[in-house]
Amino acid sequence: MTFHDTISQNISRIQQRILAACQRSGRSPSEVQLIAVTKYAEVEWAQALINLDHRDFGESRPQQLSERSTKLSDNIRWHMIGHLQRNKVRPVLETGAMIHSVDSQRLLDRIELIAAELGITVSIFMEVNISGEESKYGFAPESVSQSVTRMSDYRHVKLLGLMTMAPHADDPEDARPYFRALRDLQQQMNQGLPAENQMQSLSMGMSGDFEVAIEEGATHIRIGSTLFEGLSSD
């Protein structure tokens, strides 16, 4: 079996699991965007996904994002999903990437500044440290409201929604309270926003817990290891 066959089978199984999770929660699969996380993937594996008509790719390192954006198809929608330092904002914006990991007010201000200089509008998620773990980046839940309010002055940043990562656990059900808390926080924030500015998206769920995330309202799931299962970069 070639790596093309393996990837094709893997993505088919993932899509079946997405469908089942949507059916359990009364949602349409069209509401869920699968982002292929290619941090540890070979370029050839990413190309195989493109050949399978997949177009959404996520990178956690700005340099790798920039490099791969020049090597792969122009039709790819890039997603920056890892921690982003303020001095790396410009090259990321130049790739046209959607940013899922806006984790501080200072970073948010920097993105607005650079986007204005480039004459573009950037779609973002605010990363929320919903679990309160010291090892994780993100806004504290109680500080999200203030930053959302400040964004009314921005002209080059579009807030799509919130993002989080649940604590690592062997049982996916352990992630449910954190995903539910993020959804509840978004709903709470939306009550104070005009209809045209309300957040519609939730970026949450990875290989180990994406089905639970979908059941709790995820619109963007970030899948890496499960997508490339059975392959080796050696």
C-alpha positions in Angstrom: 0.0 0.0 0.0 1.3 3.4 -0.9 1.3 6.4 1.4 -1.3 7.9 -0.9 -3.6 4.9 -0.1 -2.9 5.1 3.6 -3.8 8.9 3.7 -6.9 8.3 1.6 -8.1 5.6 4.0 -7.2 7.7 7.1 -9.1 10.8 5.9 -12.1 8.6 4.9 -12.2 7.1 8.4 -12.0 10.6 10.0 -14.8 11.9 7.8 -16.9 9.0 8.9 -16.2 9.8 12.5 -17.1 13.5 11.9 -20.4 12.4 10.3 -21.2 10.2 13.3 -20.4 12.9 15.8 -22.6 15.4 13.8 -25.5 12.9 13.7 -25.3 12.4 17.5 -25.4 16.1 18.1 -28.0 17.1 15.4 -25.5 19.0 13.2 -24.5 18.9 9.6 -21.0 17.8 8.6 -20.8 20.9 6.5 -20.5 22.9 9.7 -17.2 21.3 10.6 -13.9 22.2 8.9 -11.1 19.6 9.1 -7.7 21.3 9.3 -4.9 18.9 8.4 -2.0 19.7 10.8 1.2 19.1 8.9 3.8 20.0 11.6 5.4 16.5 11.4 4.2 15.6 7.9 6.4 15.2 4.9 5.7 17.6 2.0 4.7 14.6 -0.1 2.0 13.7 2.4 0.6 17.1 2.3 0.6 16.9 -1.5 -1.3 13.7 -1.3 -4.0 15.4 0.7 -4.2 18.2 -2.0 -4.6 15.5 -4.6 -7.6 14.3 -2.5 -9.0 17.8 -2.8 -8.2 18.8 0.8 -7.4 22.5 1.1 -7.2 23.4 4.7 -3.8 23.0 6.3 -2.5 24.0 9.8 1.0 24.8 10.9 2.2 25.6 14.4 5.5 27.1 13.5 5.7 30.4 11.5 8.8 29.5 9.6 7.5 26.2 8.4 4.2 27.9 7.5 6.0 30.4 5.3 8.2 27.7 3.7 5.3 25.4 2.9 3.1 28.1 1.6 5.7 28.6 -1.2 6.1 24.8 -1.9 2.4 23.8 -2.1 -0.6 24.8 -4.1 -1.8 28.4 -4.1 -5.3 27.1 -3.5 -4.5 26.0 0.1 -6.2 27.8 3.0 -3.5 28.1 5.7 -4.2 28.2 9.4 -1.7 29.3 12.0 -2.5 27.2 15.0 0.6 27.5 17.2 2.0 30.1 19.5 2.8 33.3 17.5 5.4 35.8 18.7 4.8 39.4 17.8 8.0 39.6 15.7 6.7 36.8 13.5 3.4 38.4 12.7 4.3 39.9 9.3 5.5 36.7 7.6 2.5 34.8 8.8 0.1 37.5 7.5 1.9 37.5 4.2 0.9 33.9 3.7 -2.7 34.8 4.1 -3.2 32.5 7.0 -6.1 32.5 9.4 -4.7 32.8 12.9 -6.2 30.5 15.6 -3.8 31.3 18.3 -4.2 35.0 19.2 -3.4 34.7 22.9 -2.8 38.2 24.2 -3.9 41.8 23.7 -0.4 42.8 22.7 -0.4 40.2 19.9 -3.9 41.4 18.8 -2.7 45.0 18.6 0.3 43.9 16.6 -1.8 41.9 14.1 -4.0 45.0 13.6 -1.0 47.2 13.0 0.7 44.9 10.5 -2.5 44.1 8.7 -3.2 47.8 8.2 0.3 48.3 6.7 -0.3 45.3 4.3 -3.8 46.6 3.5 -5.5 43.3 4.4 -8.1 41.9 6.7 -7.1 39.0 8.9 -9.5 36.4 10.3 -8.6 35.3 13.8 -9.6 33.2 16.8 -8.9 34.4 20.3 -7.1 31.6 22.2 -8.6 31.0 25.6 -6.8 29.1 28.4 -10.1 27.6 29.5 -8.4 25.0 31.7 -6.2 27.5 33.5 -3.0 25.4 33.0 0.2 27.4 33.5 1.8 25.5 30.5 -0.8 26.8 28.1 -1.0 30.2 26.3 -4.2 32.1 26.0 -6.5 34.8 27.4 -8.0 34.1 30.8 -11.7 33.6 30.4 -12.5 36.6 32.5 -10.4 38.9 30.3 -12.0 38.0 26.9 -14.8 40.4 27.2 -12.5 43.5 27.5 -10.5 42.5 24.5 -13.6 41.8 22.4 -14.9 45.2 23.2 -11.6 46.8 22.2 -11.8 45.1 18.8 -14.7 47.4 17.8 -12.0 50.0 17.0 -10.1 47.6 14.7 -10.5 47.8 10.9 -8.2 45.0 9.8 -9.0 42.1 12.1 -12.1 39.9 11.9 -12.9 37.9 15.0 -14.4 34.5 13.9 -14.6 33.0 17.4 -12.7 31.3 20.2 -10.1 28.6 20.3 -8.8 26.3 23.1 -7.0 23.1 23.8 -8.3 20.7 26.5 -5.8 19.2 29.0 -4.3 15.9 27.8 -6.3 12.9 28.9 -6.6 9.3 27.9 -10.4 9.5 28.0 -11.9 12.0 25.4 -14.8 12.5 27.7 -12.5 14.3 30.1 -12.3 17.1 27.5 -16.0 17.7 27.3 -16.3 20.2 30.2 -13.6 22.4 28.7 -15.2 22.5 25.3 -18.6 23.2 26.8 -17.1 26.0 28.8 -15.6 27.6 25.7 -19.0 27.3 23.9 -20.7 28.9 26.9 -18.2 31.7 27.0 -18.7 32.4 23.3 -22.5 32.5 23.8 -22.1 34.9 26.7 -19.8 37.2 24.7 -22.3 37.2 21.8 -25.1 38.5 24.0 -23.2 41.8 24.2 -22.4 42.1 20.5 -24.4 43.4 17.5 -25.7 40.6 15.2 -23.2 41.4 12.5 -20.2 41.1 14.9 -21.2 37.9 16.7 -18.8 35.0 16.8 -19.9 32.0 14.8 -16.9 29.7 15.1 -15.2 27.5 17.7 -11.7 26.0 17.0 -11.3 23.1 19.4 -10.7 19.4 19.2 -7.6 17.4 18.0 -6.9 13.8 17.1 -7.7 12.4 20.6 -10.9 14.4 21.3 -12.3 15.9 18.1 -15.6 13.9 18.3 -16.4 15.3 21.7 -15.5 18.7 20.5 -17.9 18.4 17.6 -20.7 17.3 19.9 -20.0 20.5 21.9 -20.1 22.8 18.9 -16.7 22.8 17.3 -16.6 24.3 13.8 -12.8 23.8 13.2 -11.0 20.7 14.3 -7.2 20.3 14.1 -6.1 16.8 13.1 -2.5 15.7 12.7 -1.4 12.3 14.1 -4.7 10.4 13.2 -4.5 11.7 9.7 -1.0 10.4 9.1 -1.4 7.2 11.1 0.6 4.3 9.7 3.1 6.5 8.0 6.7 7.1 8.9 9.0 10.0 8.0 12.1 7.8 8.5 
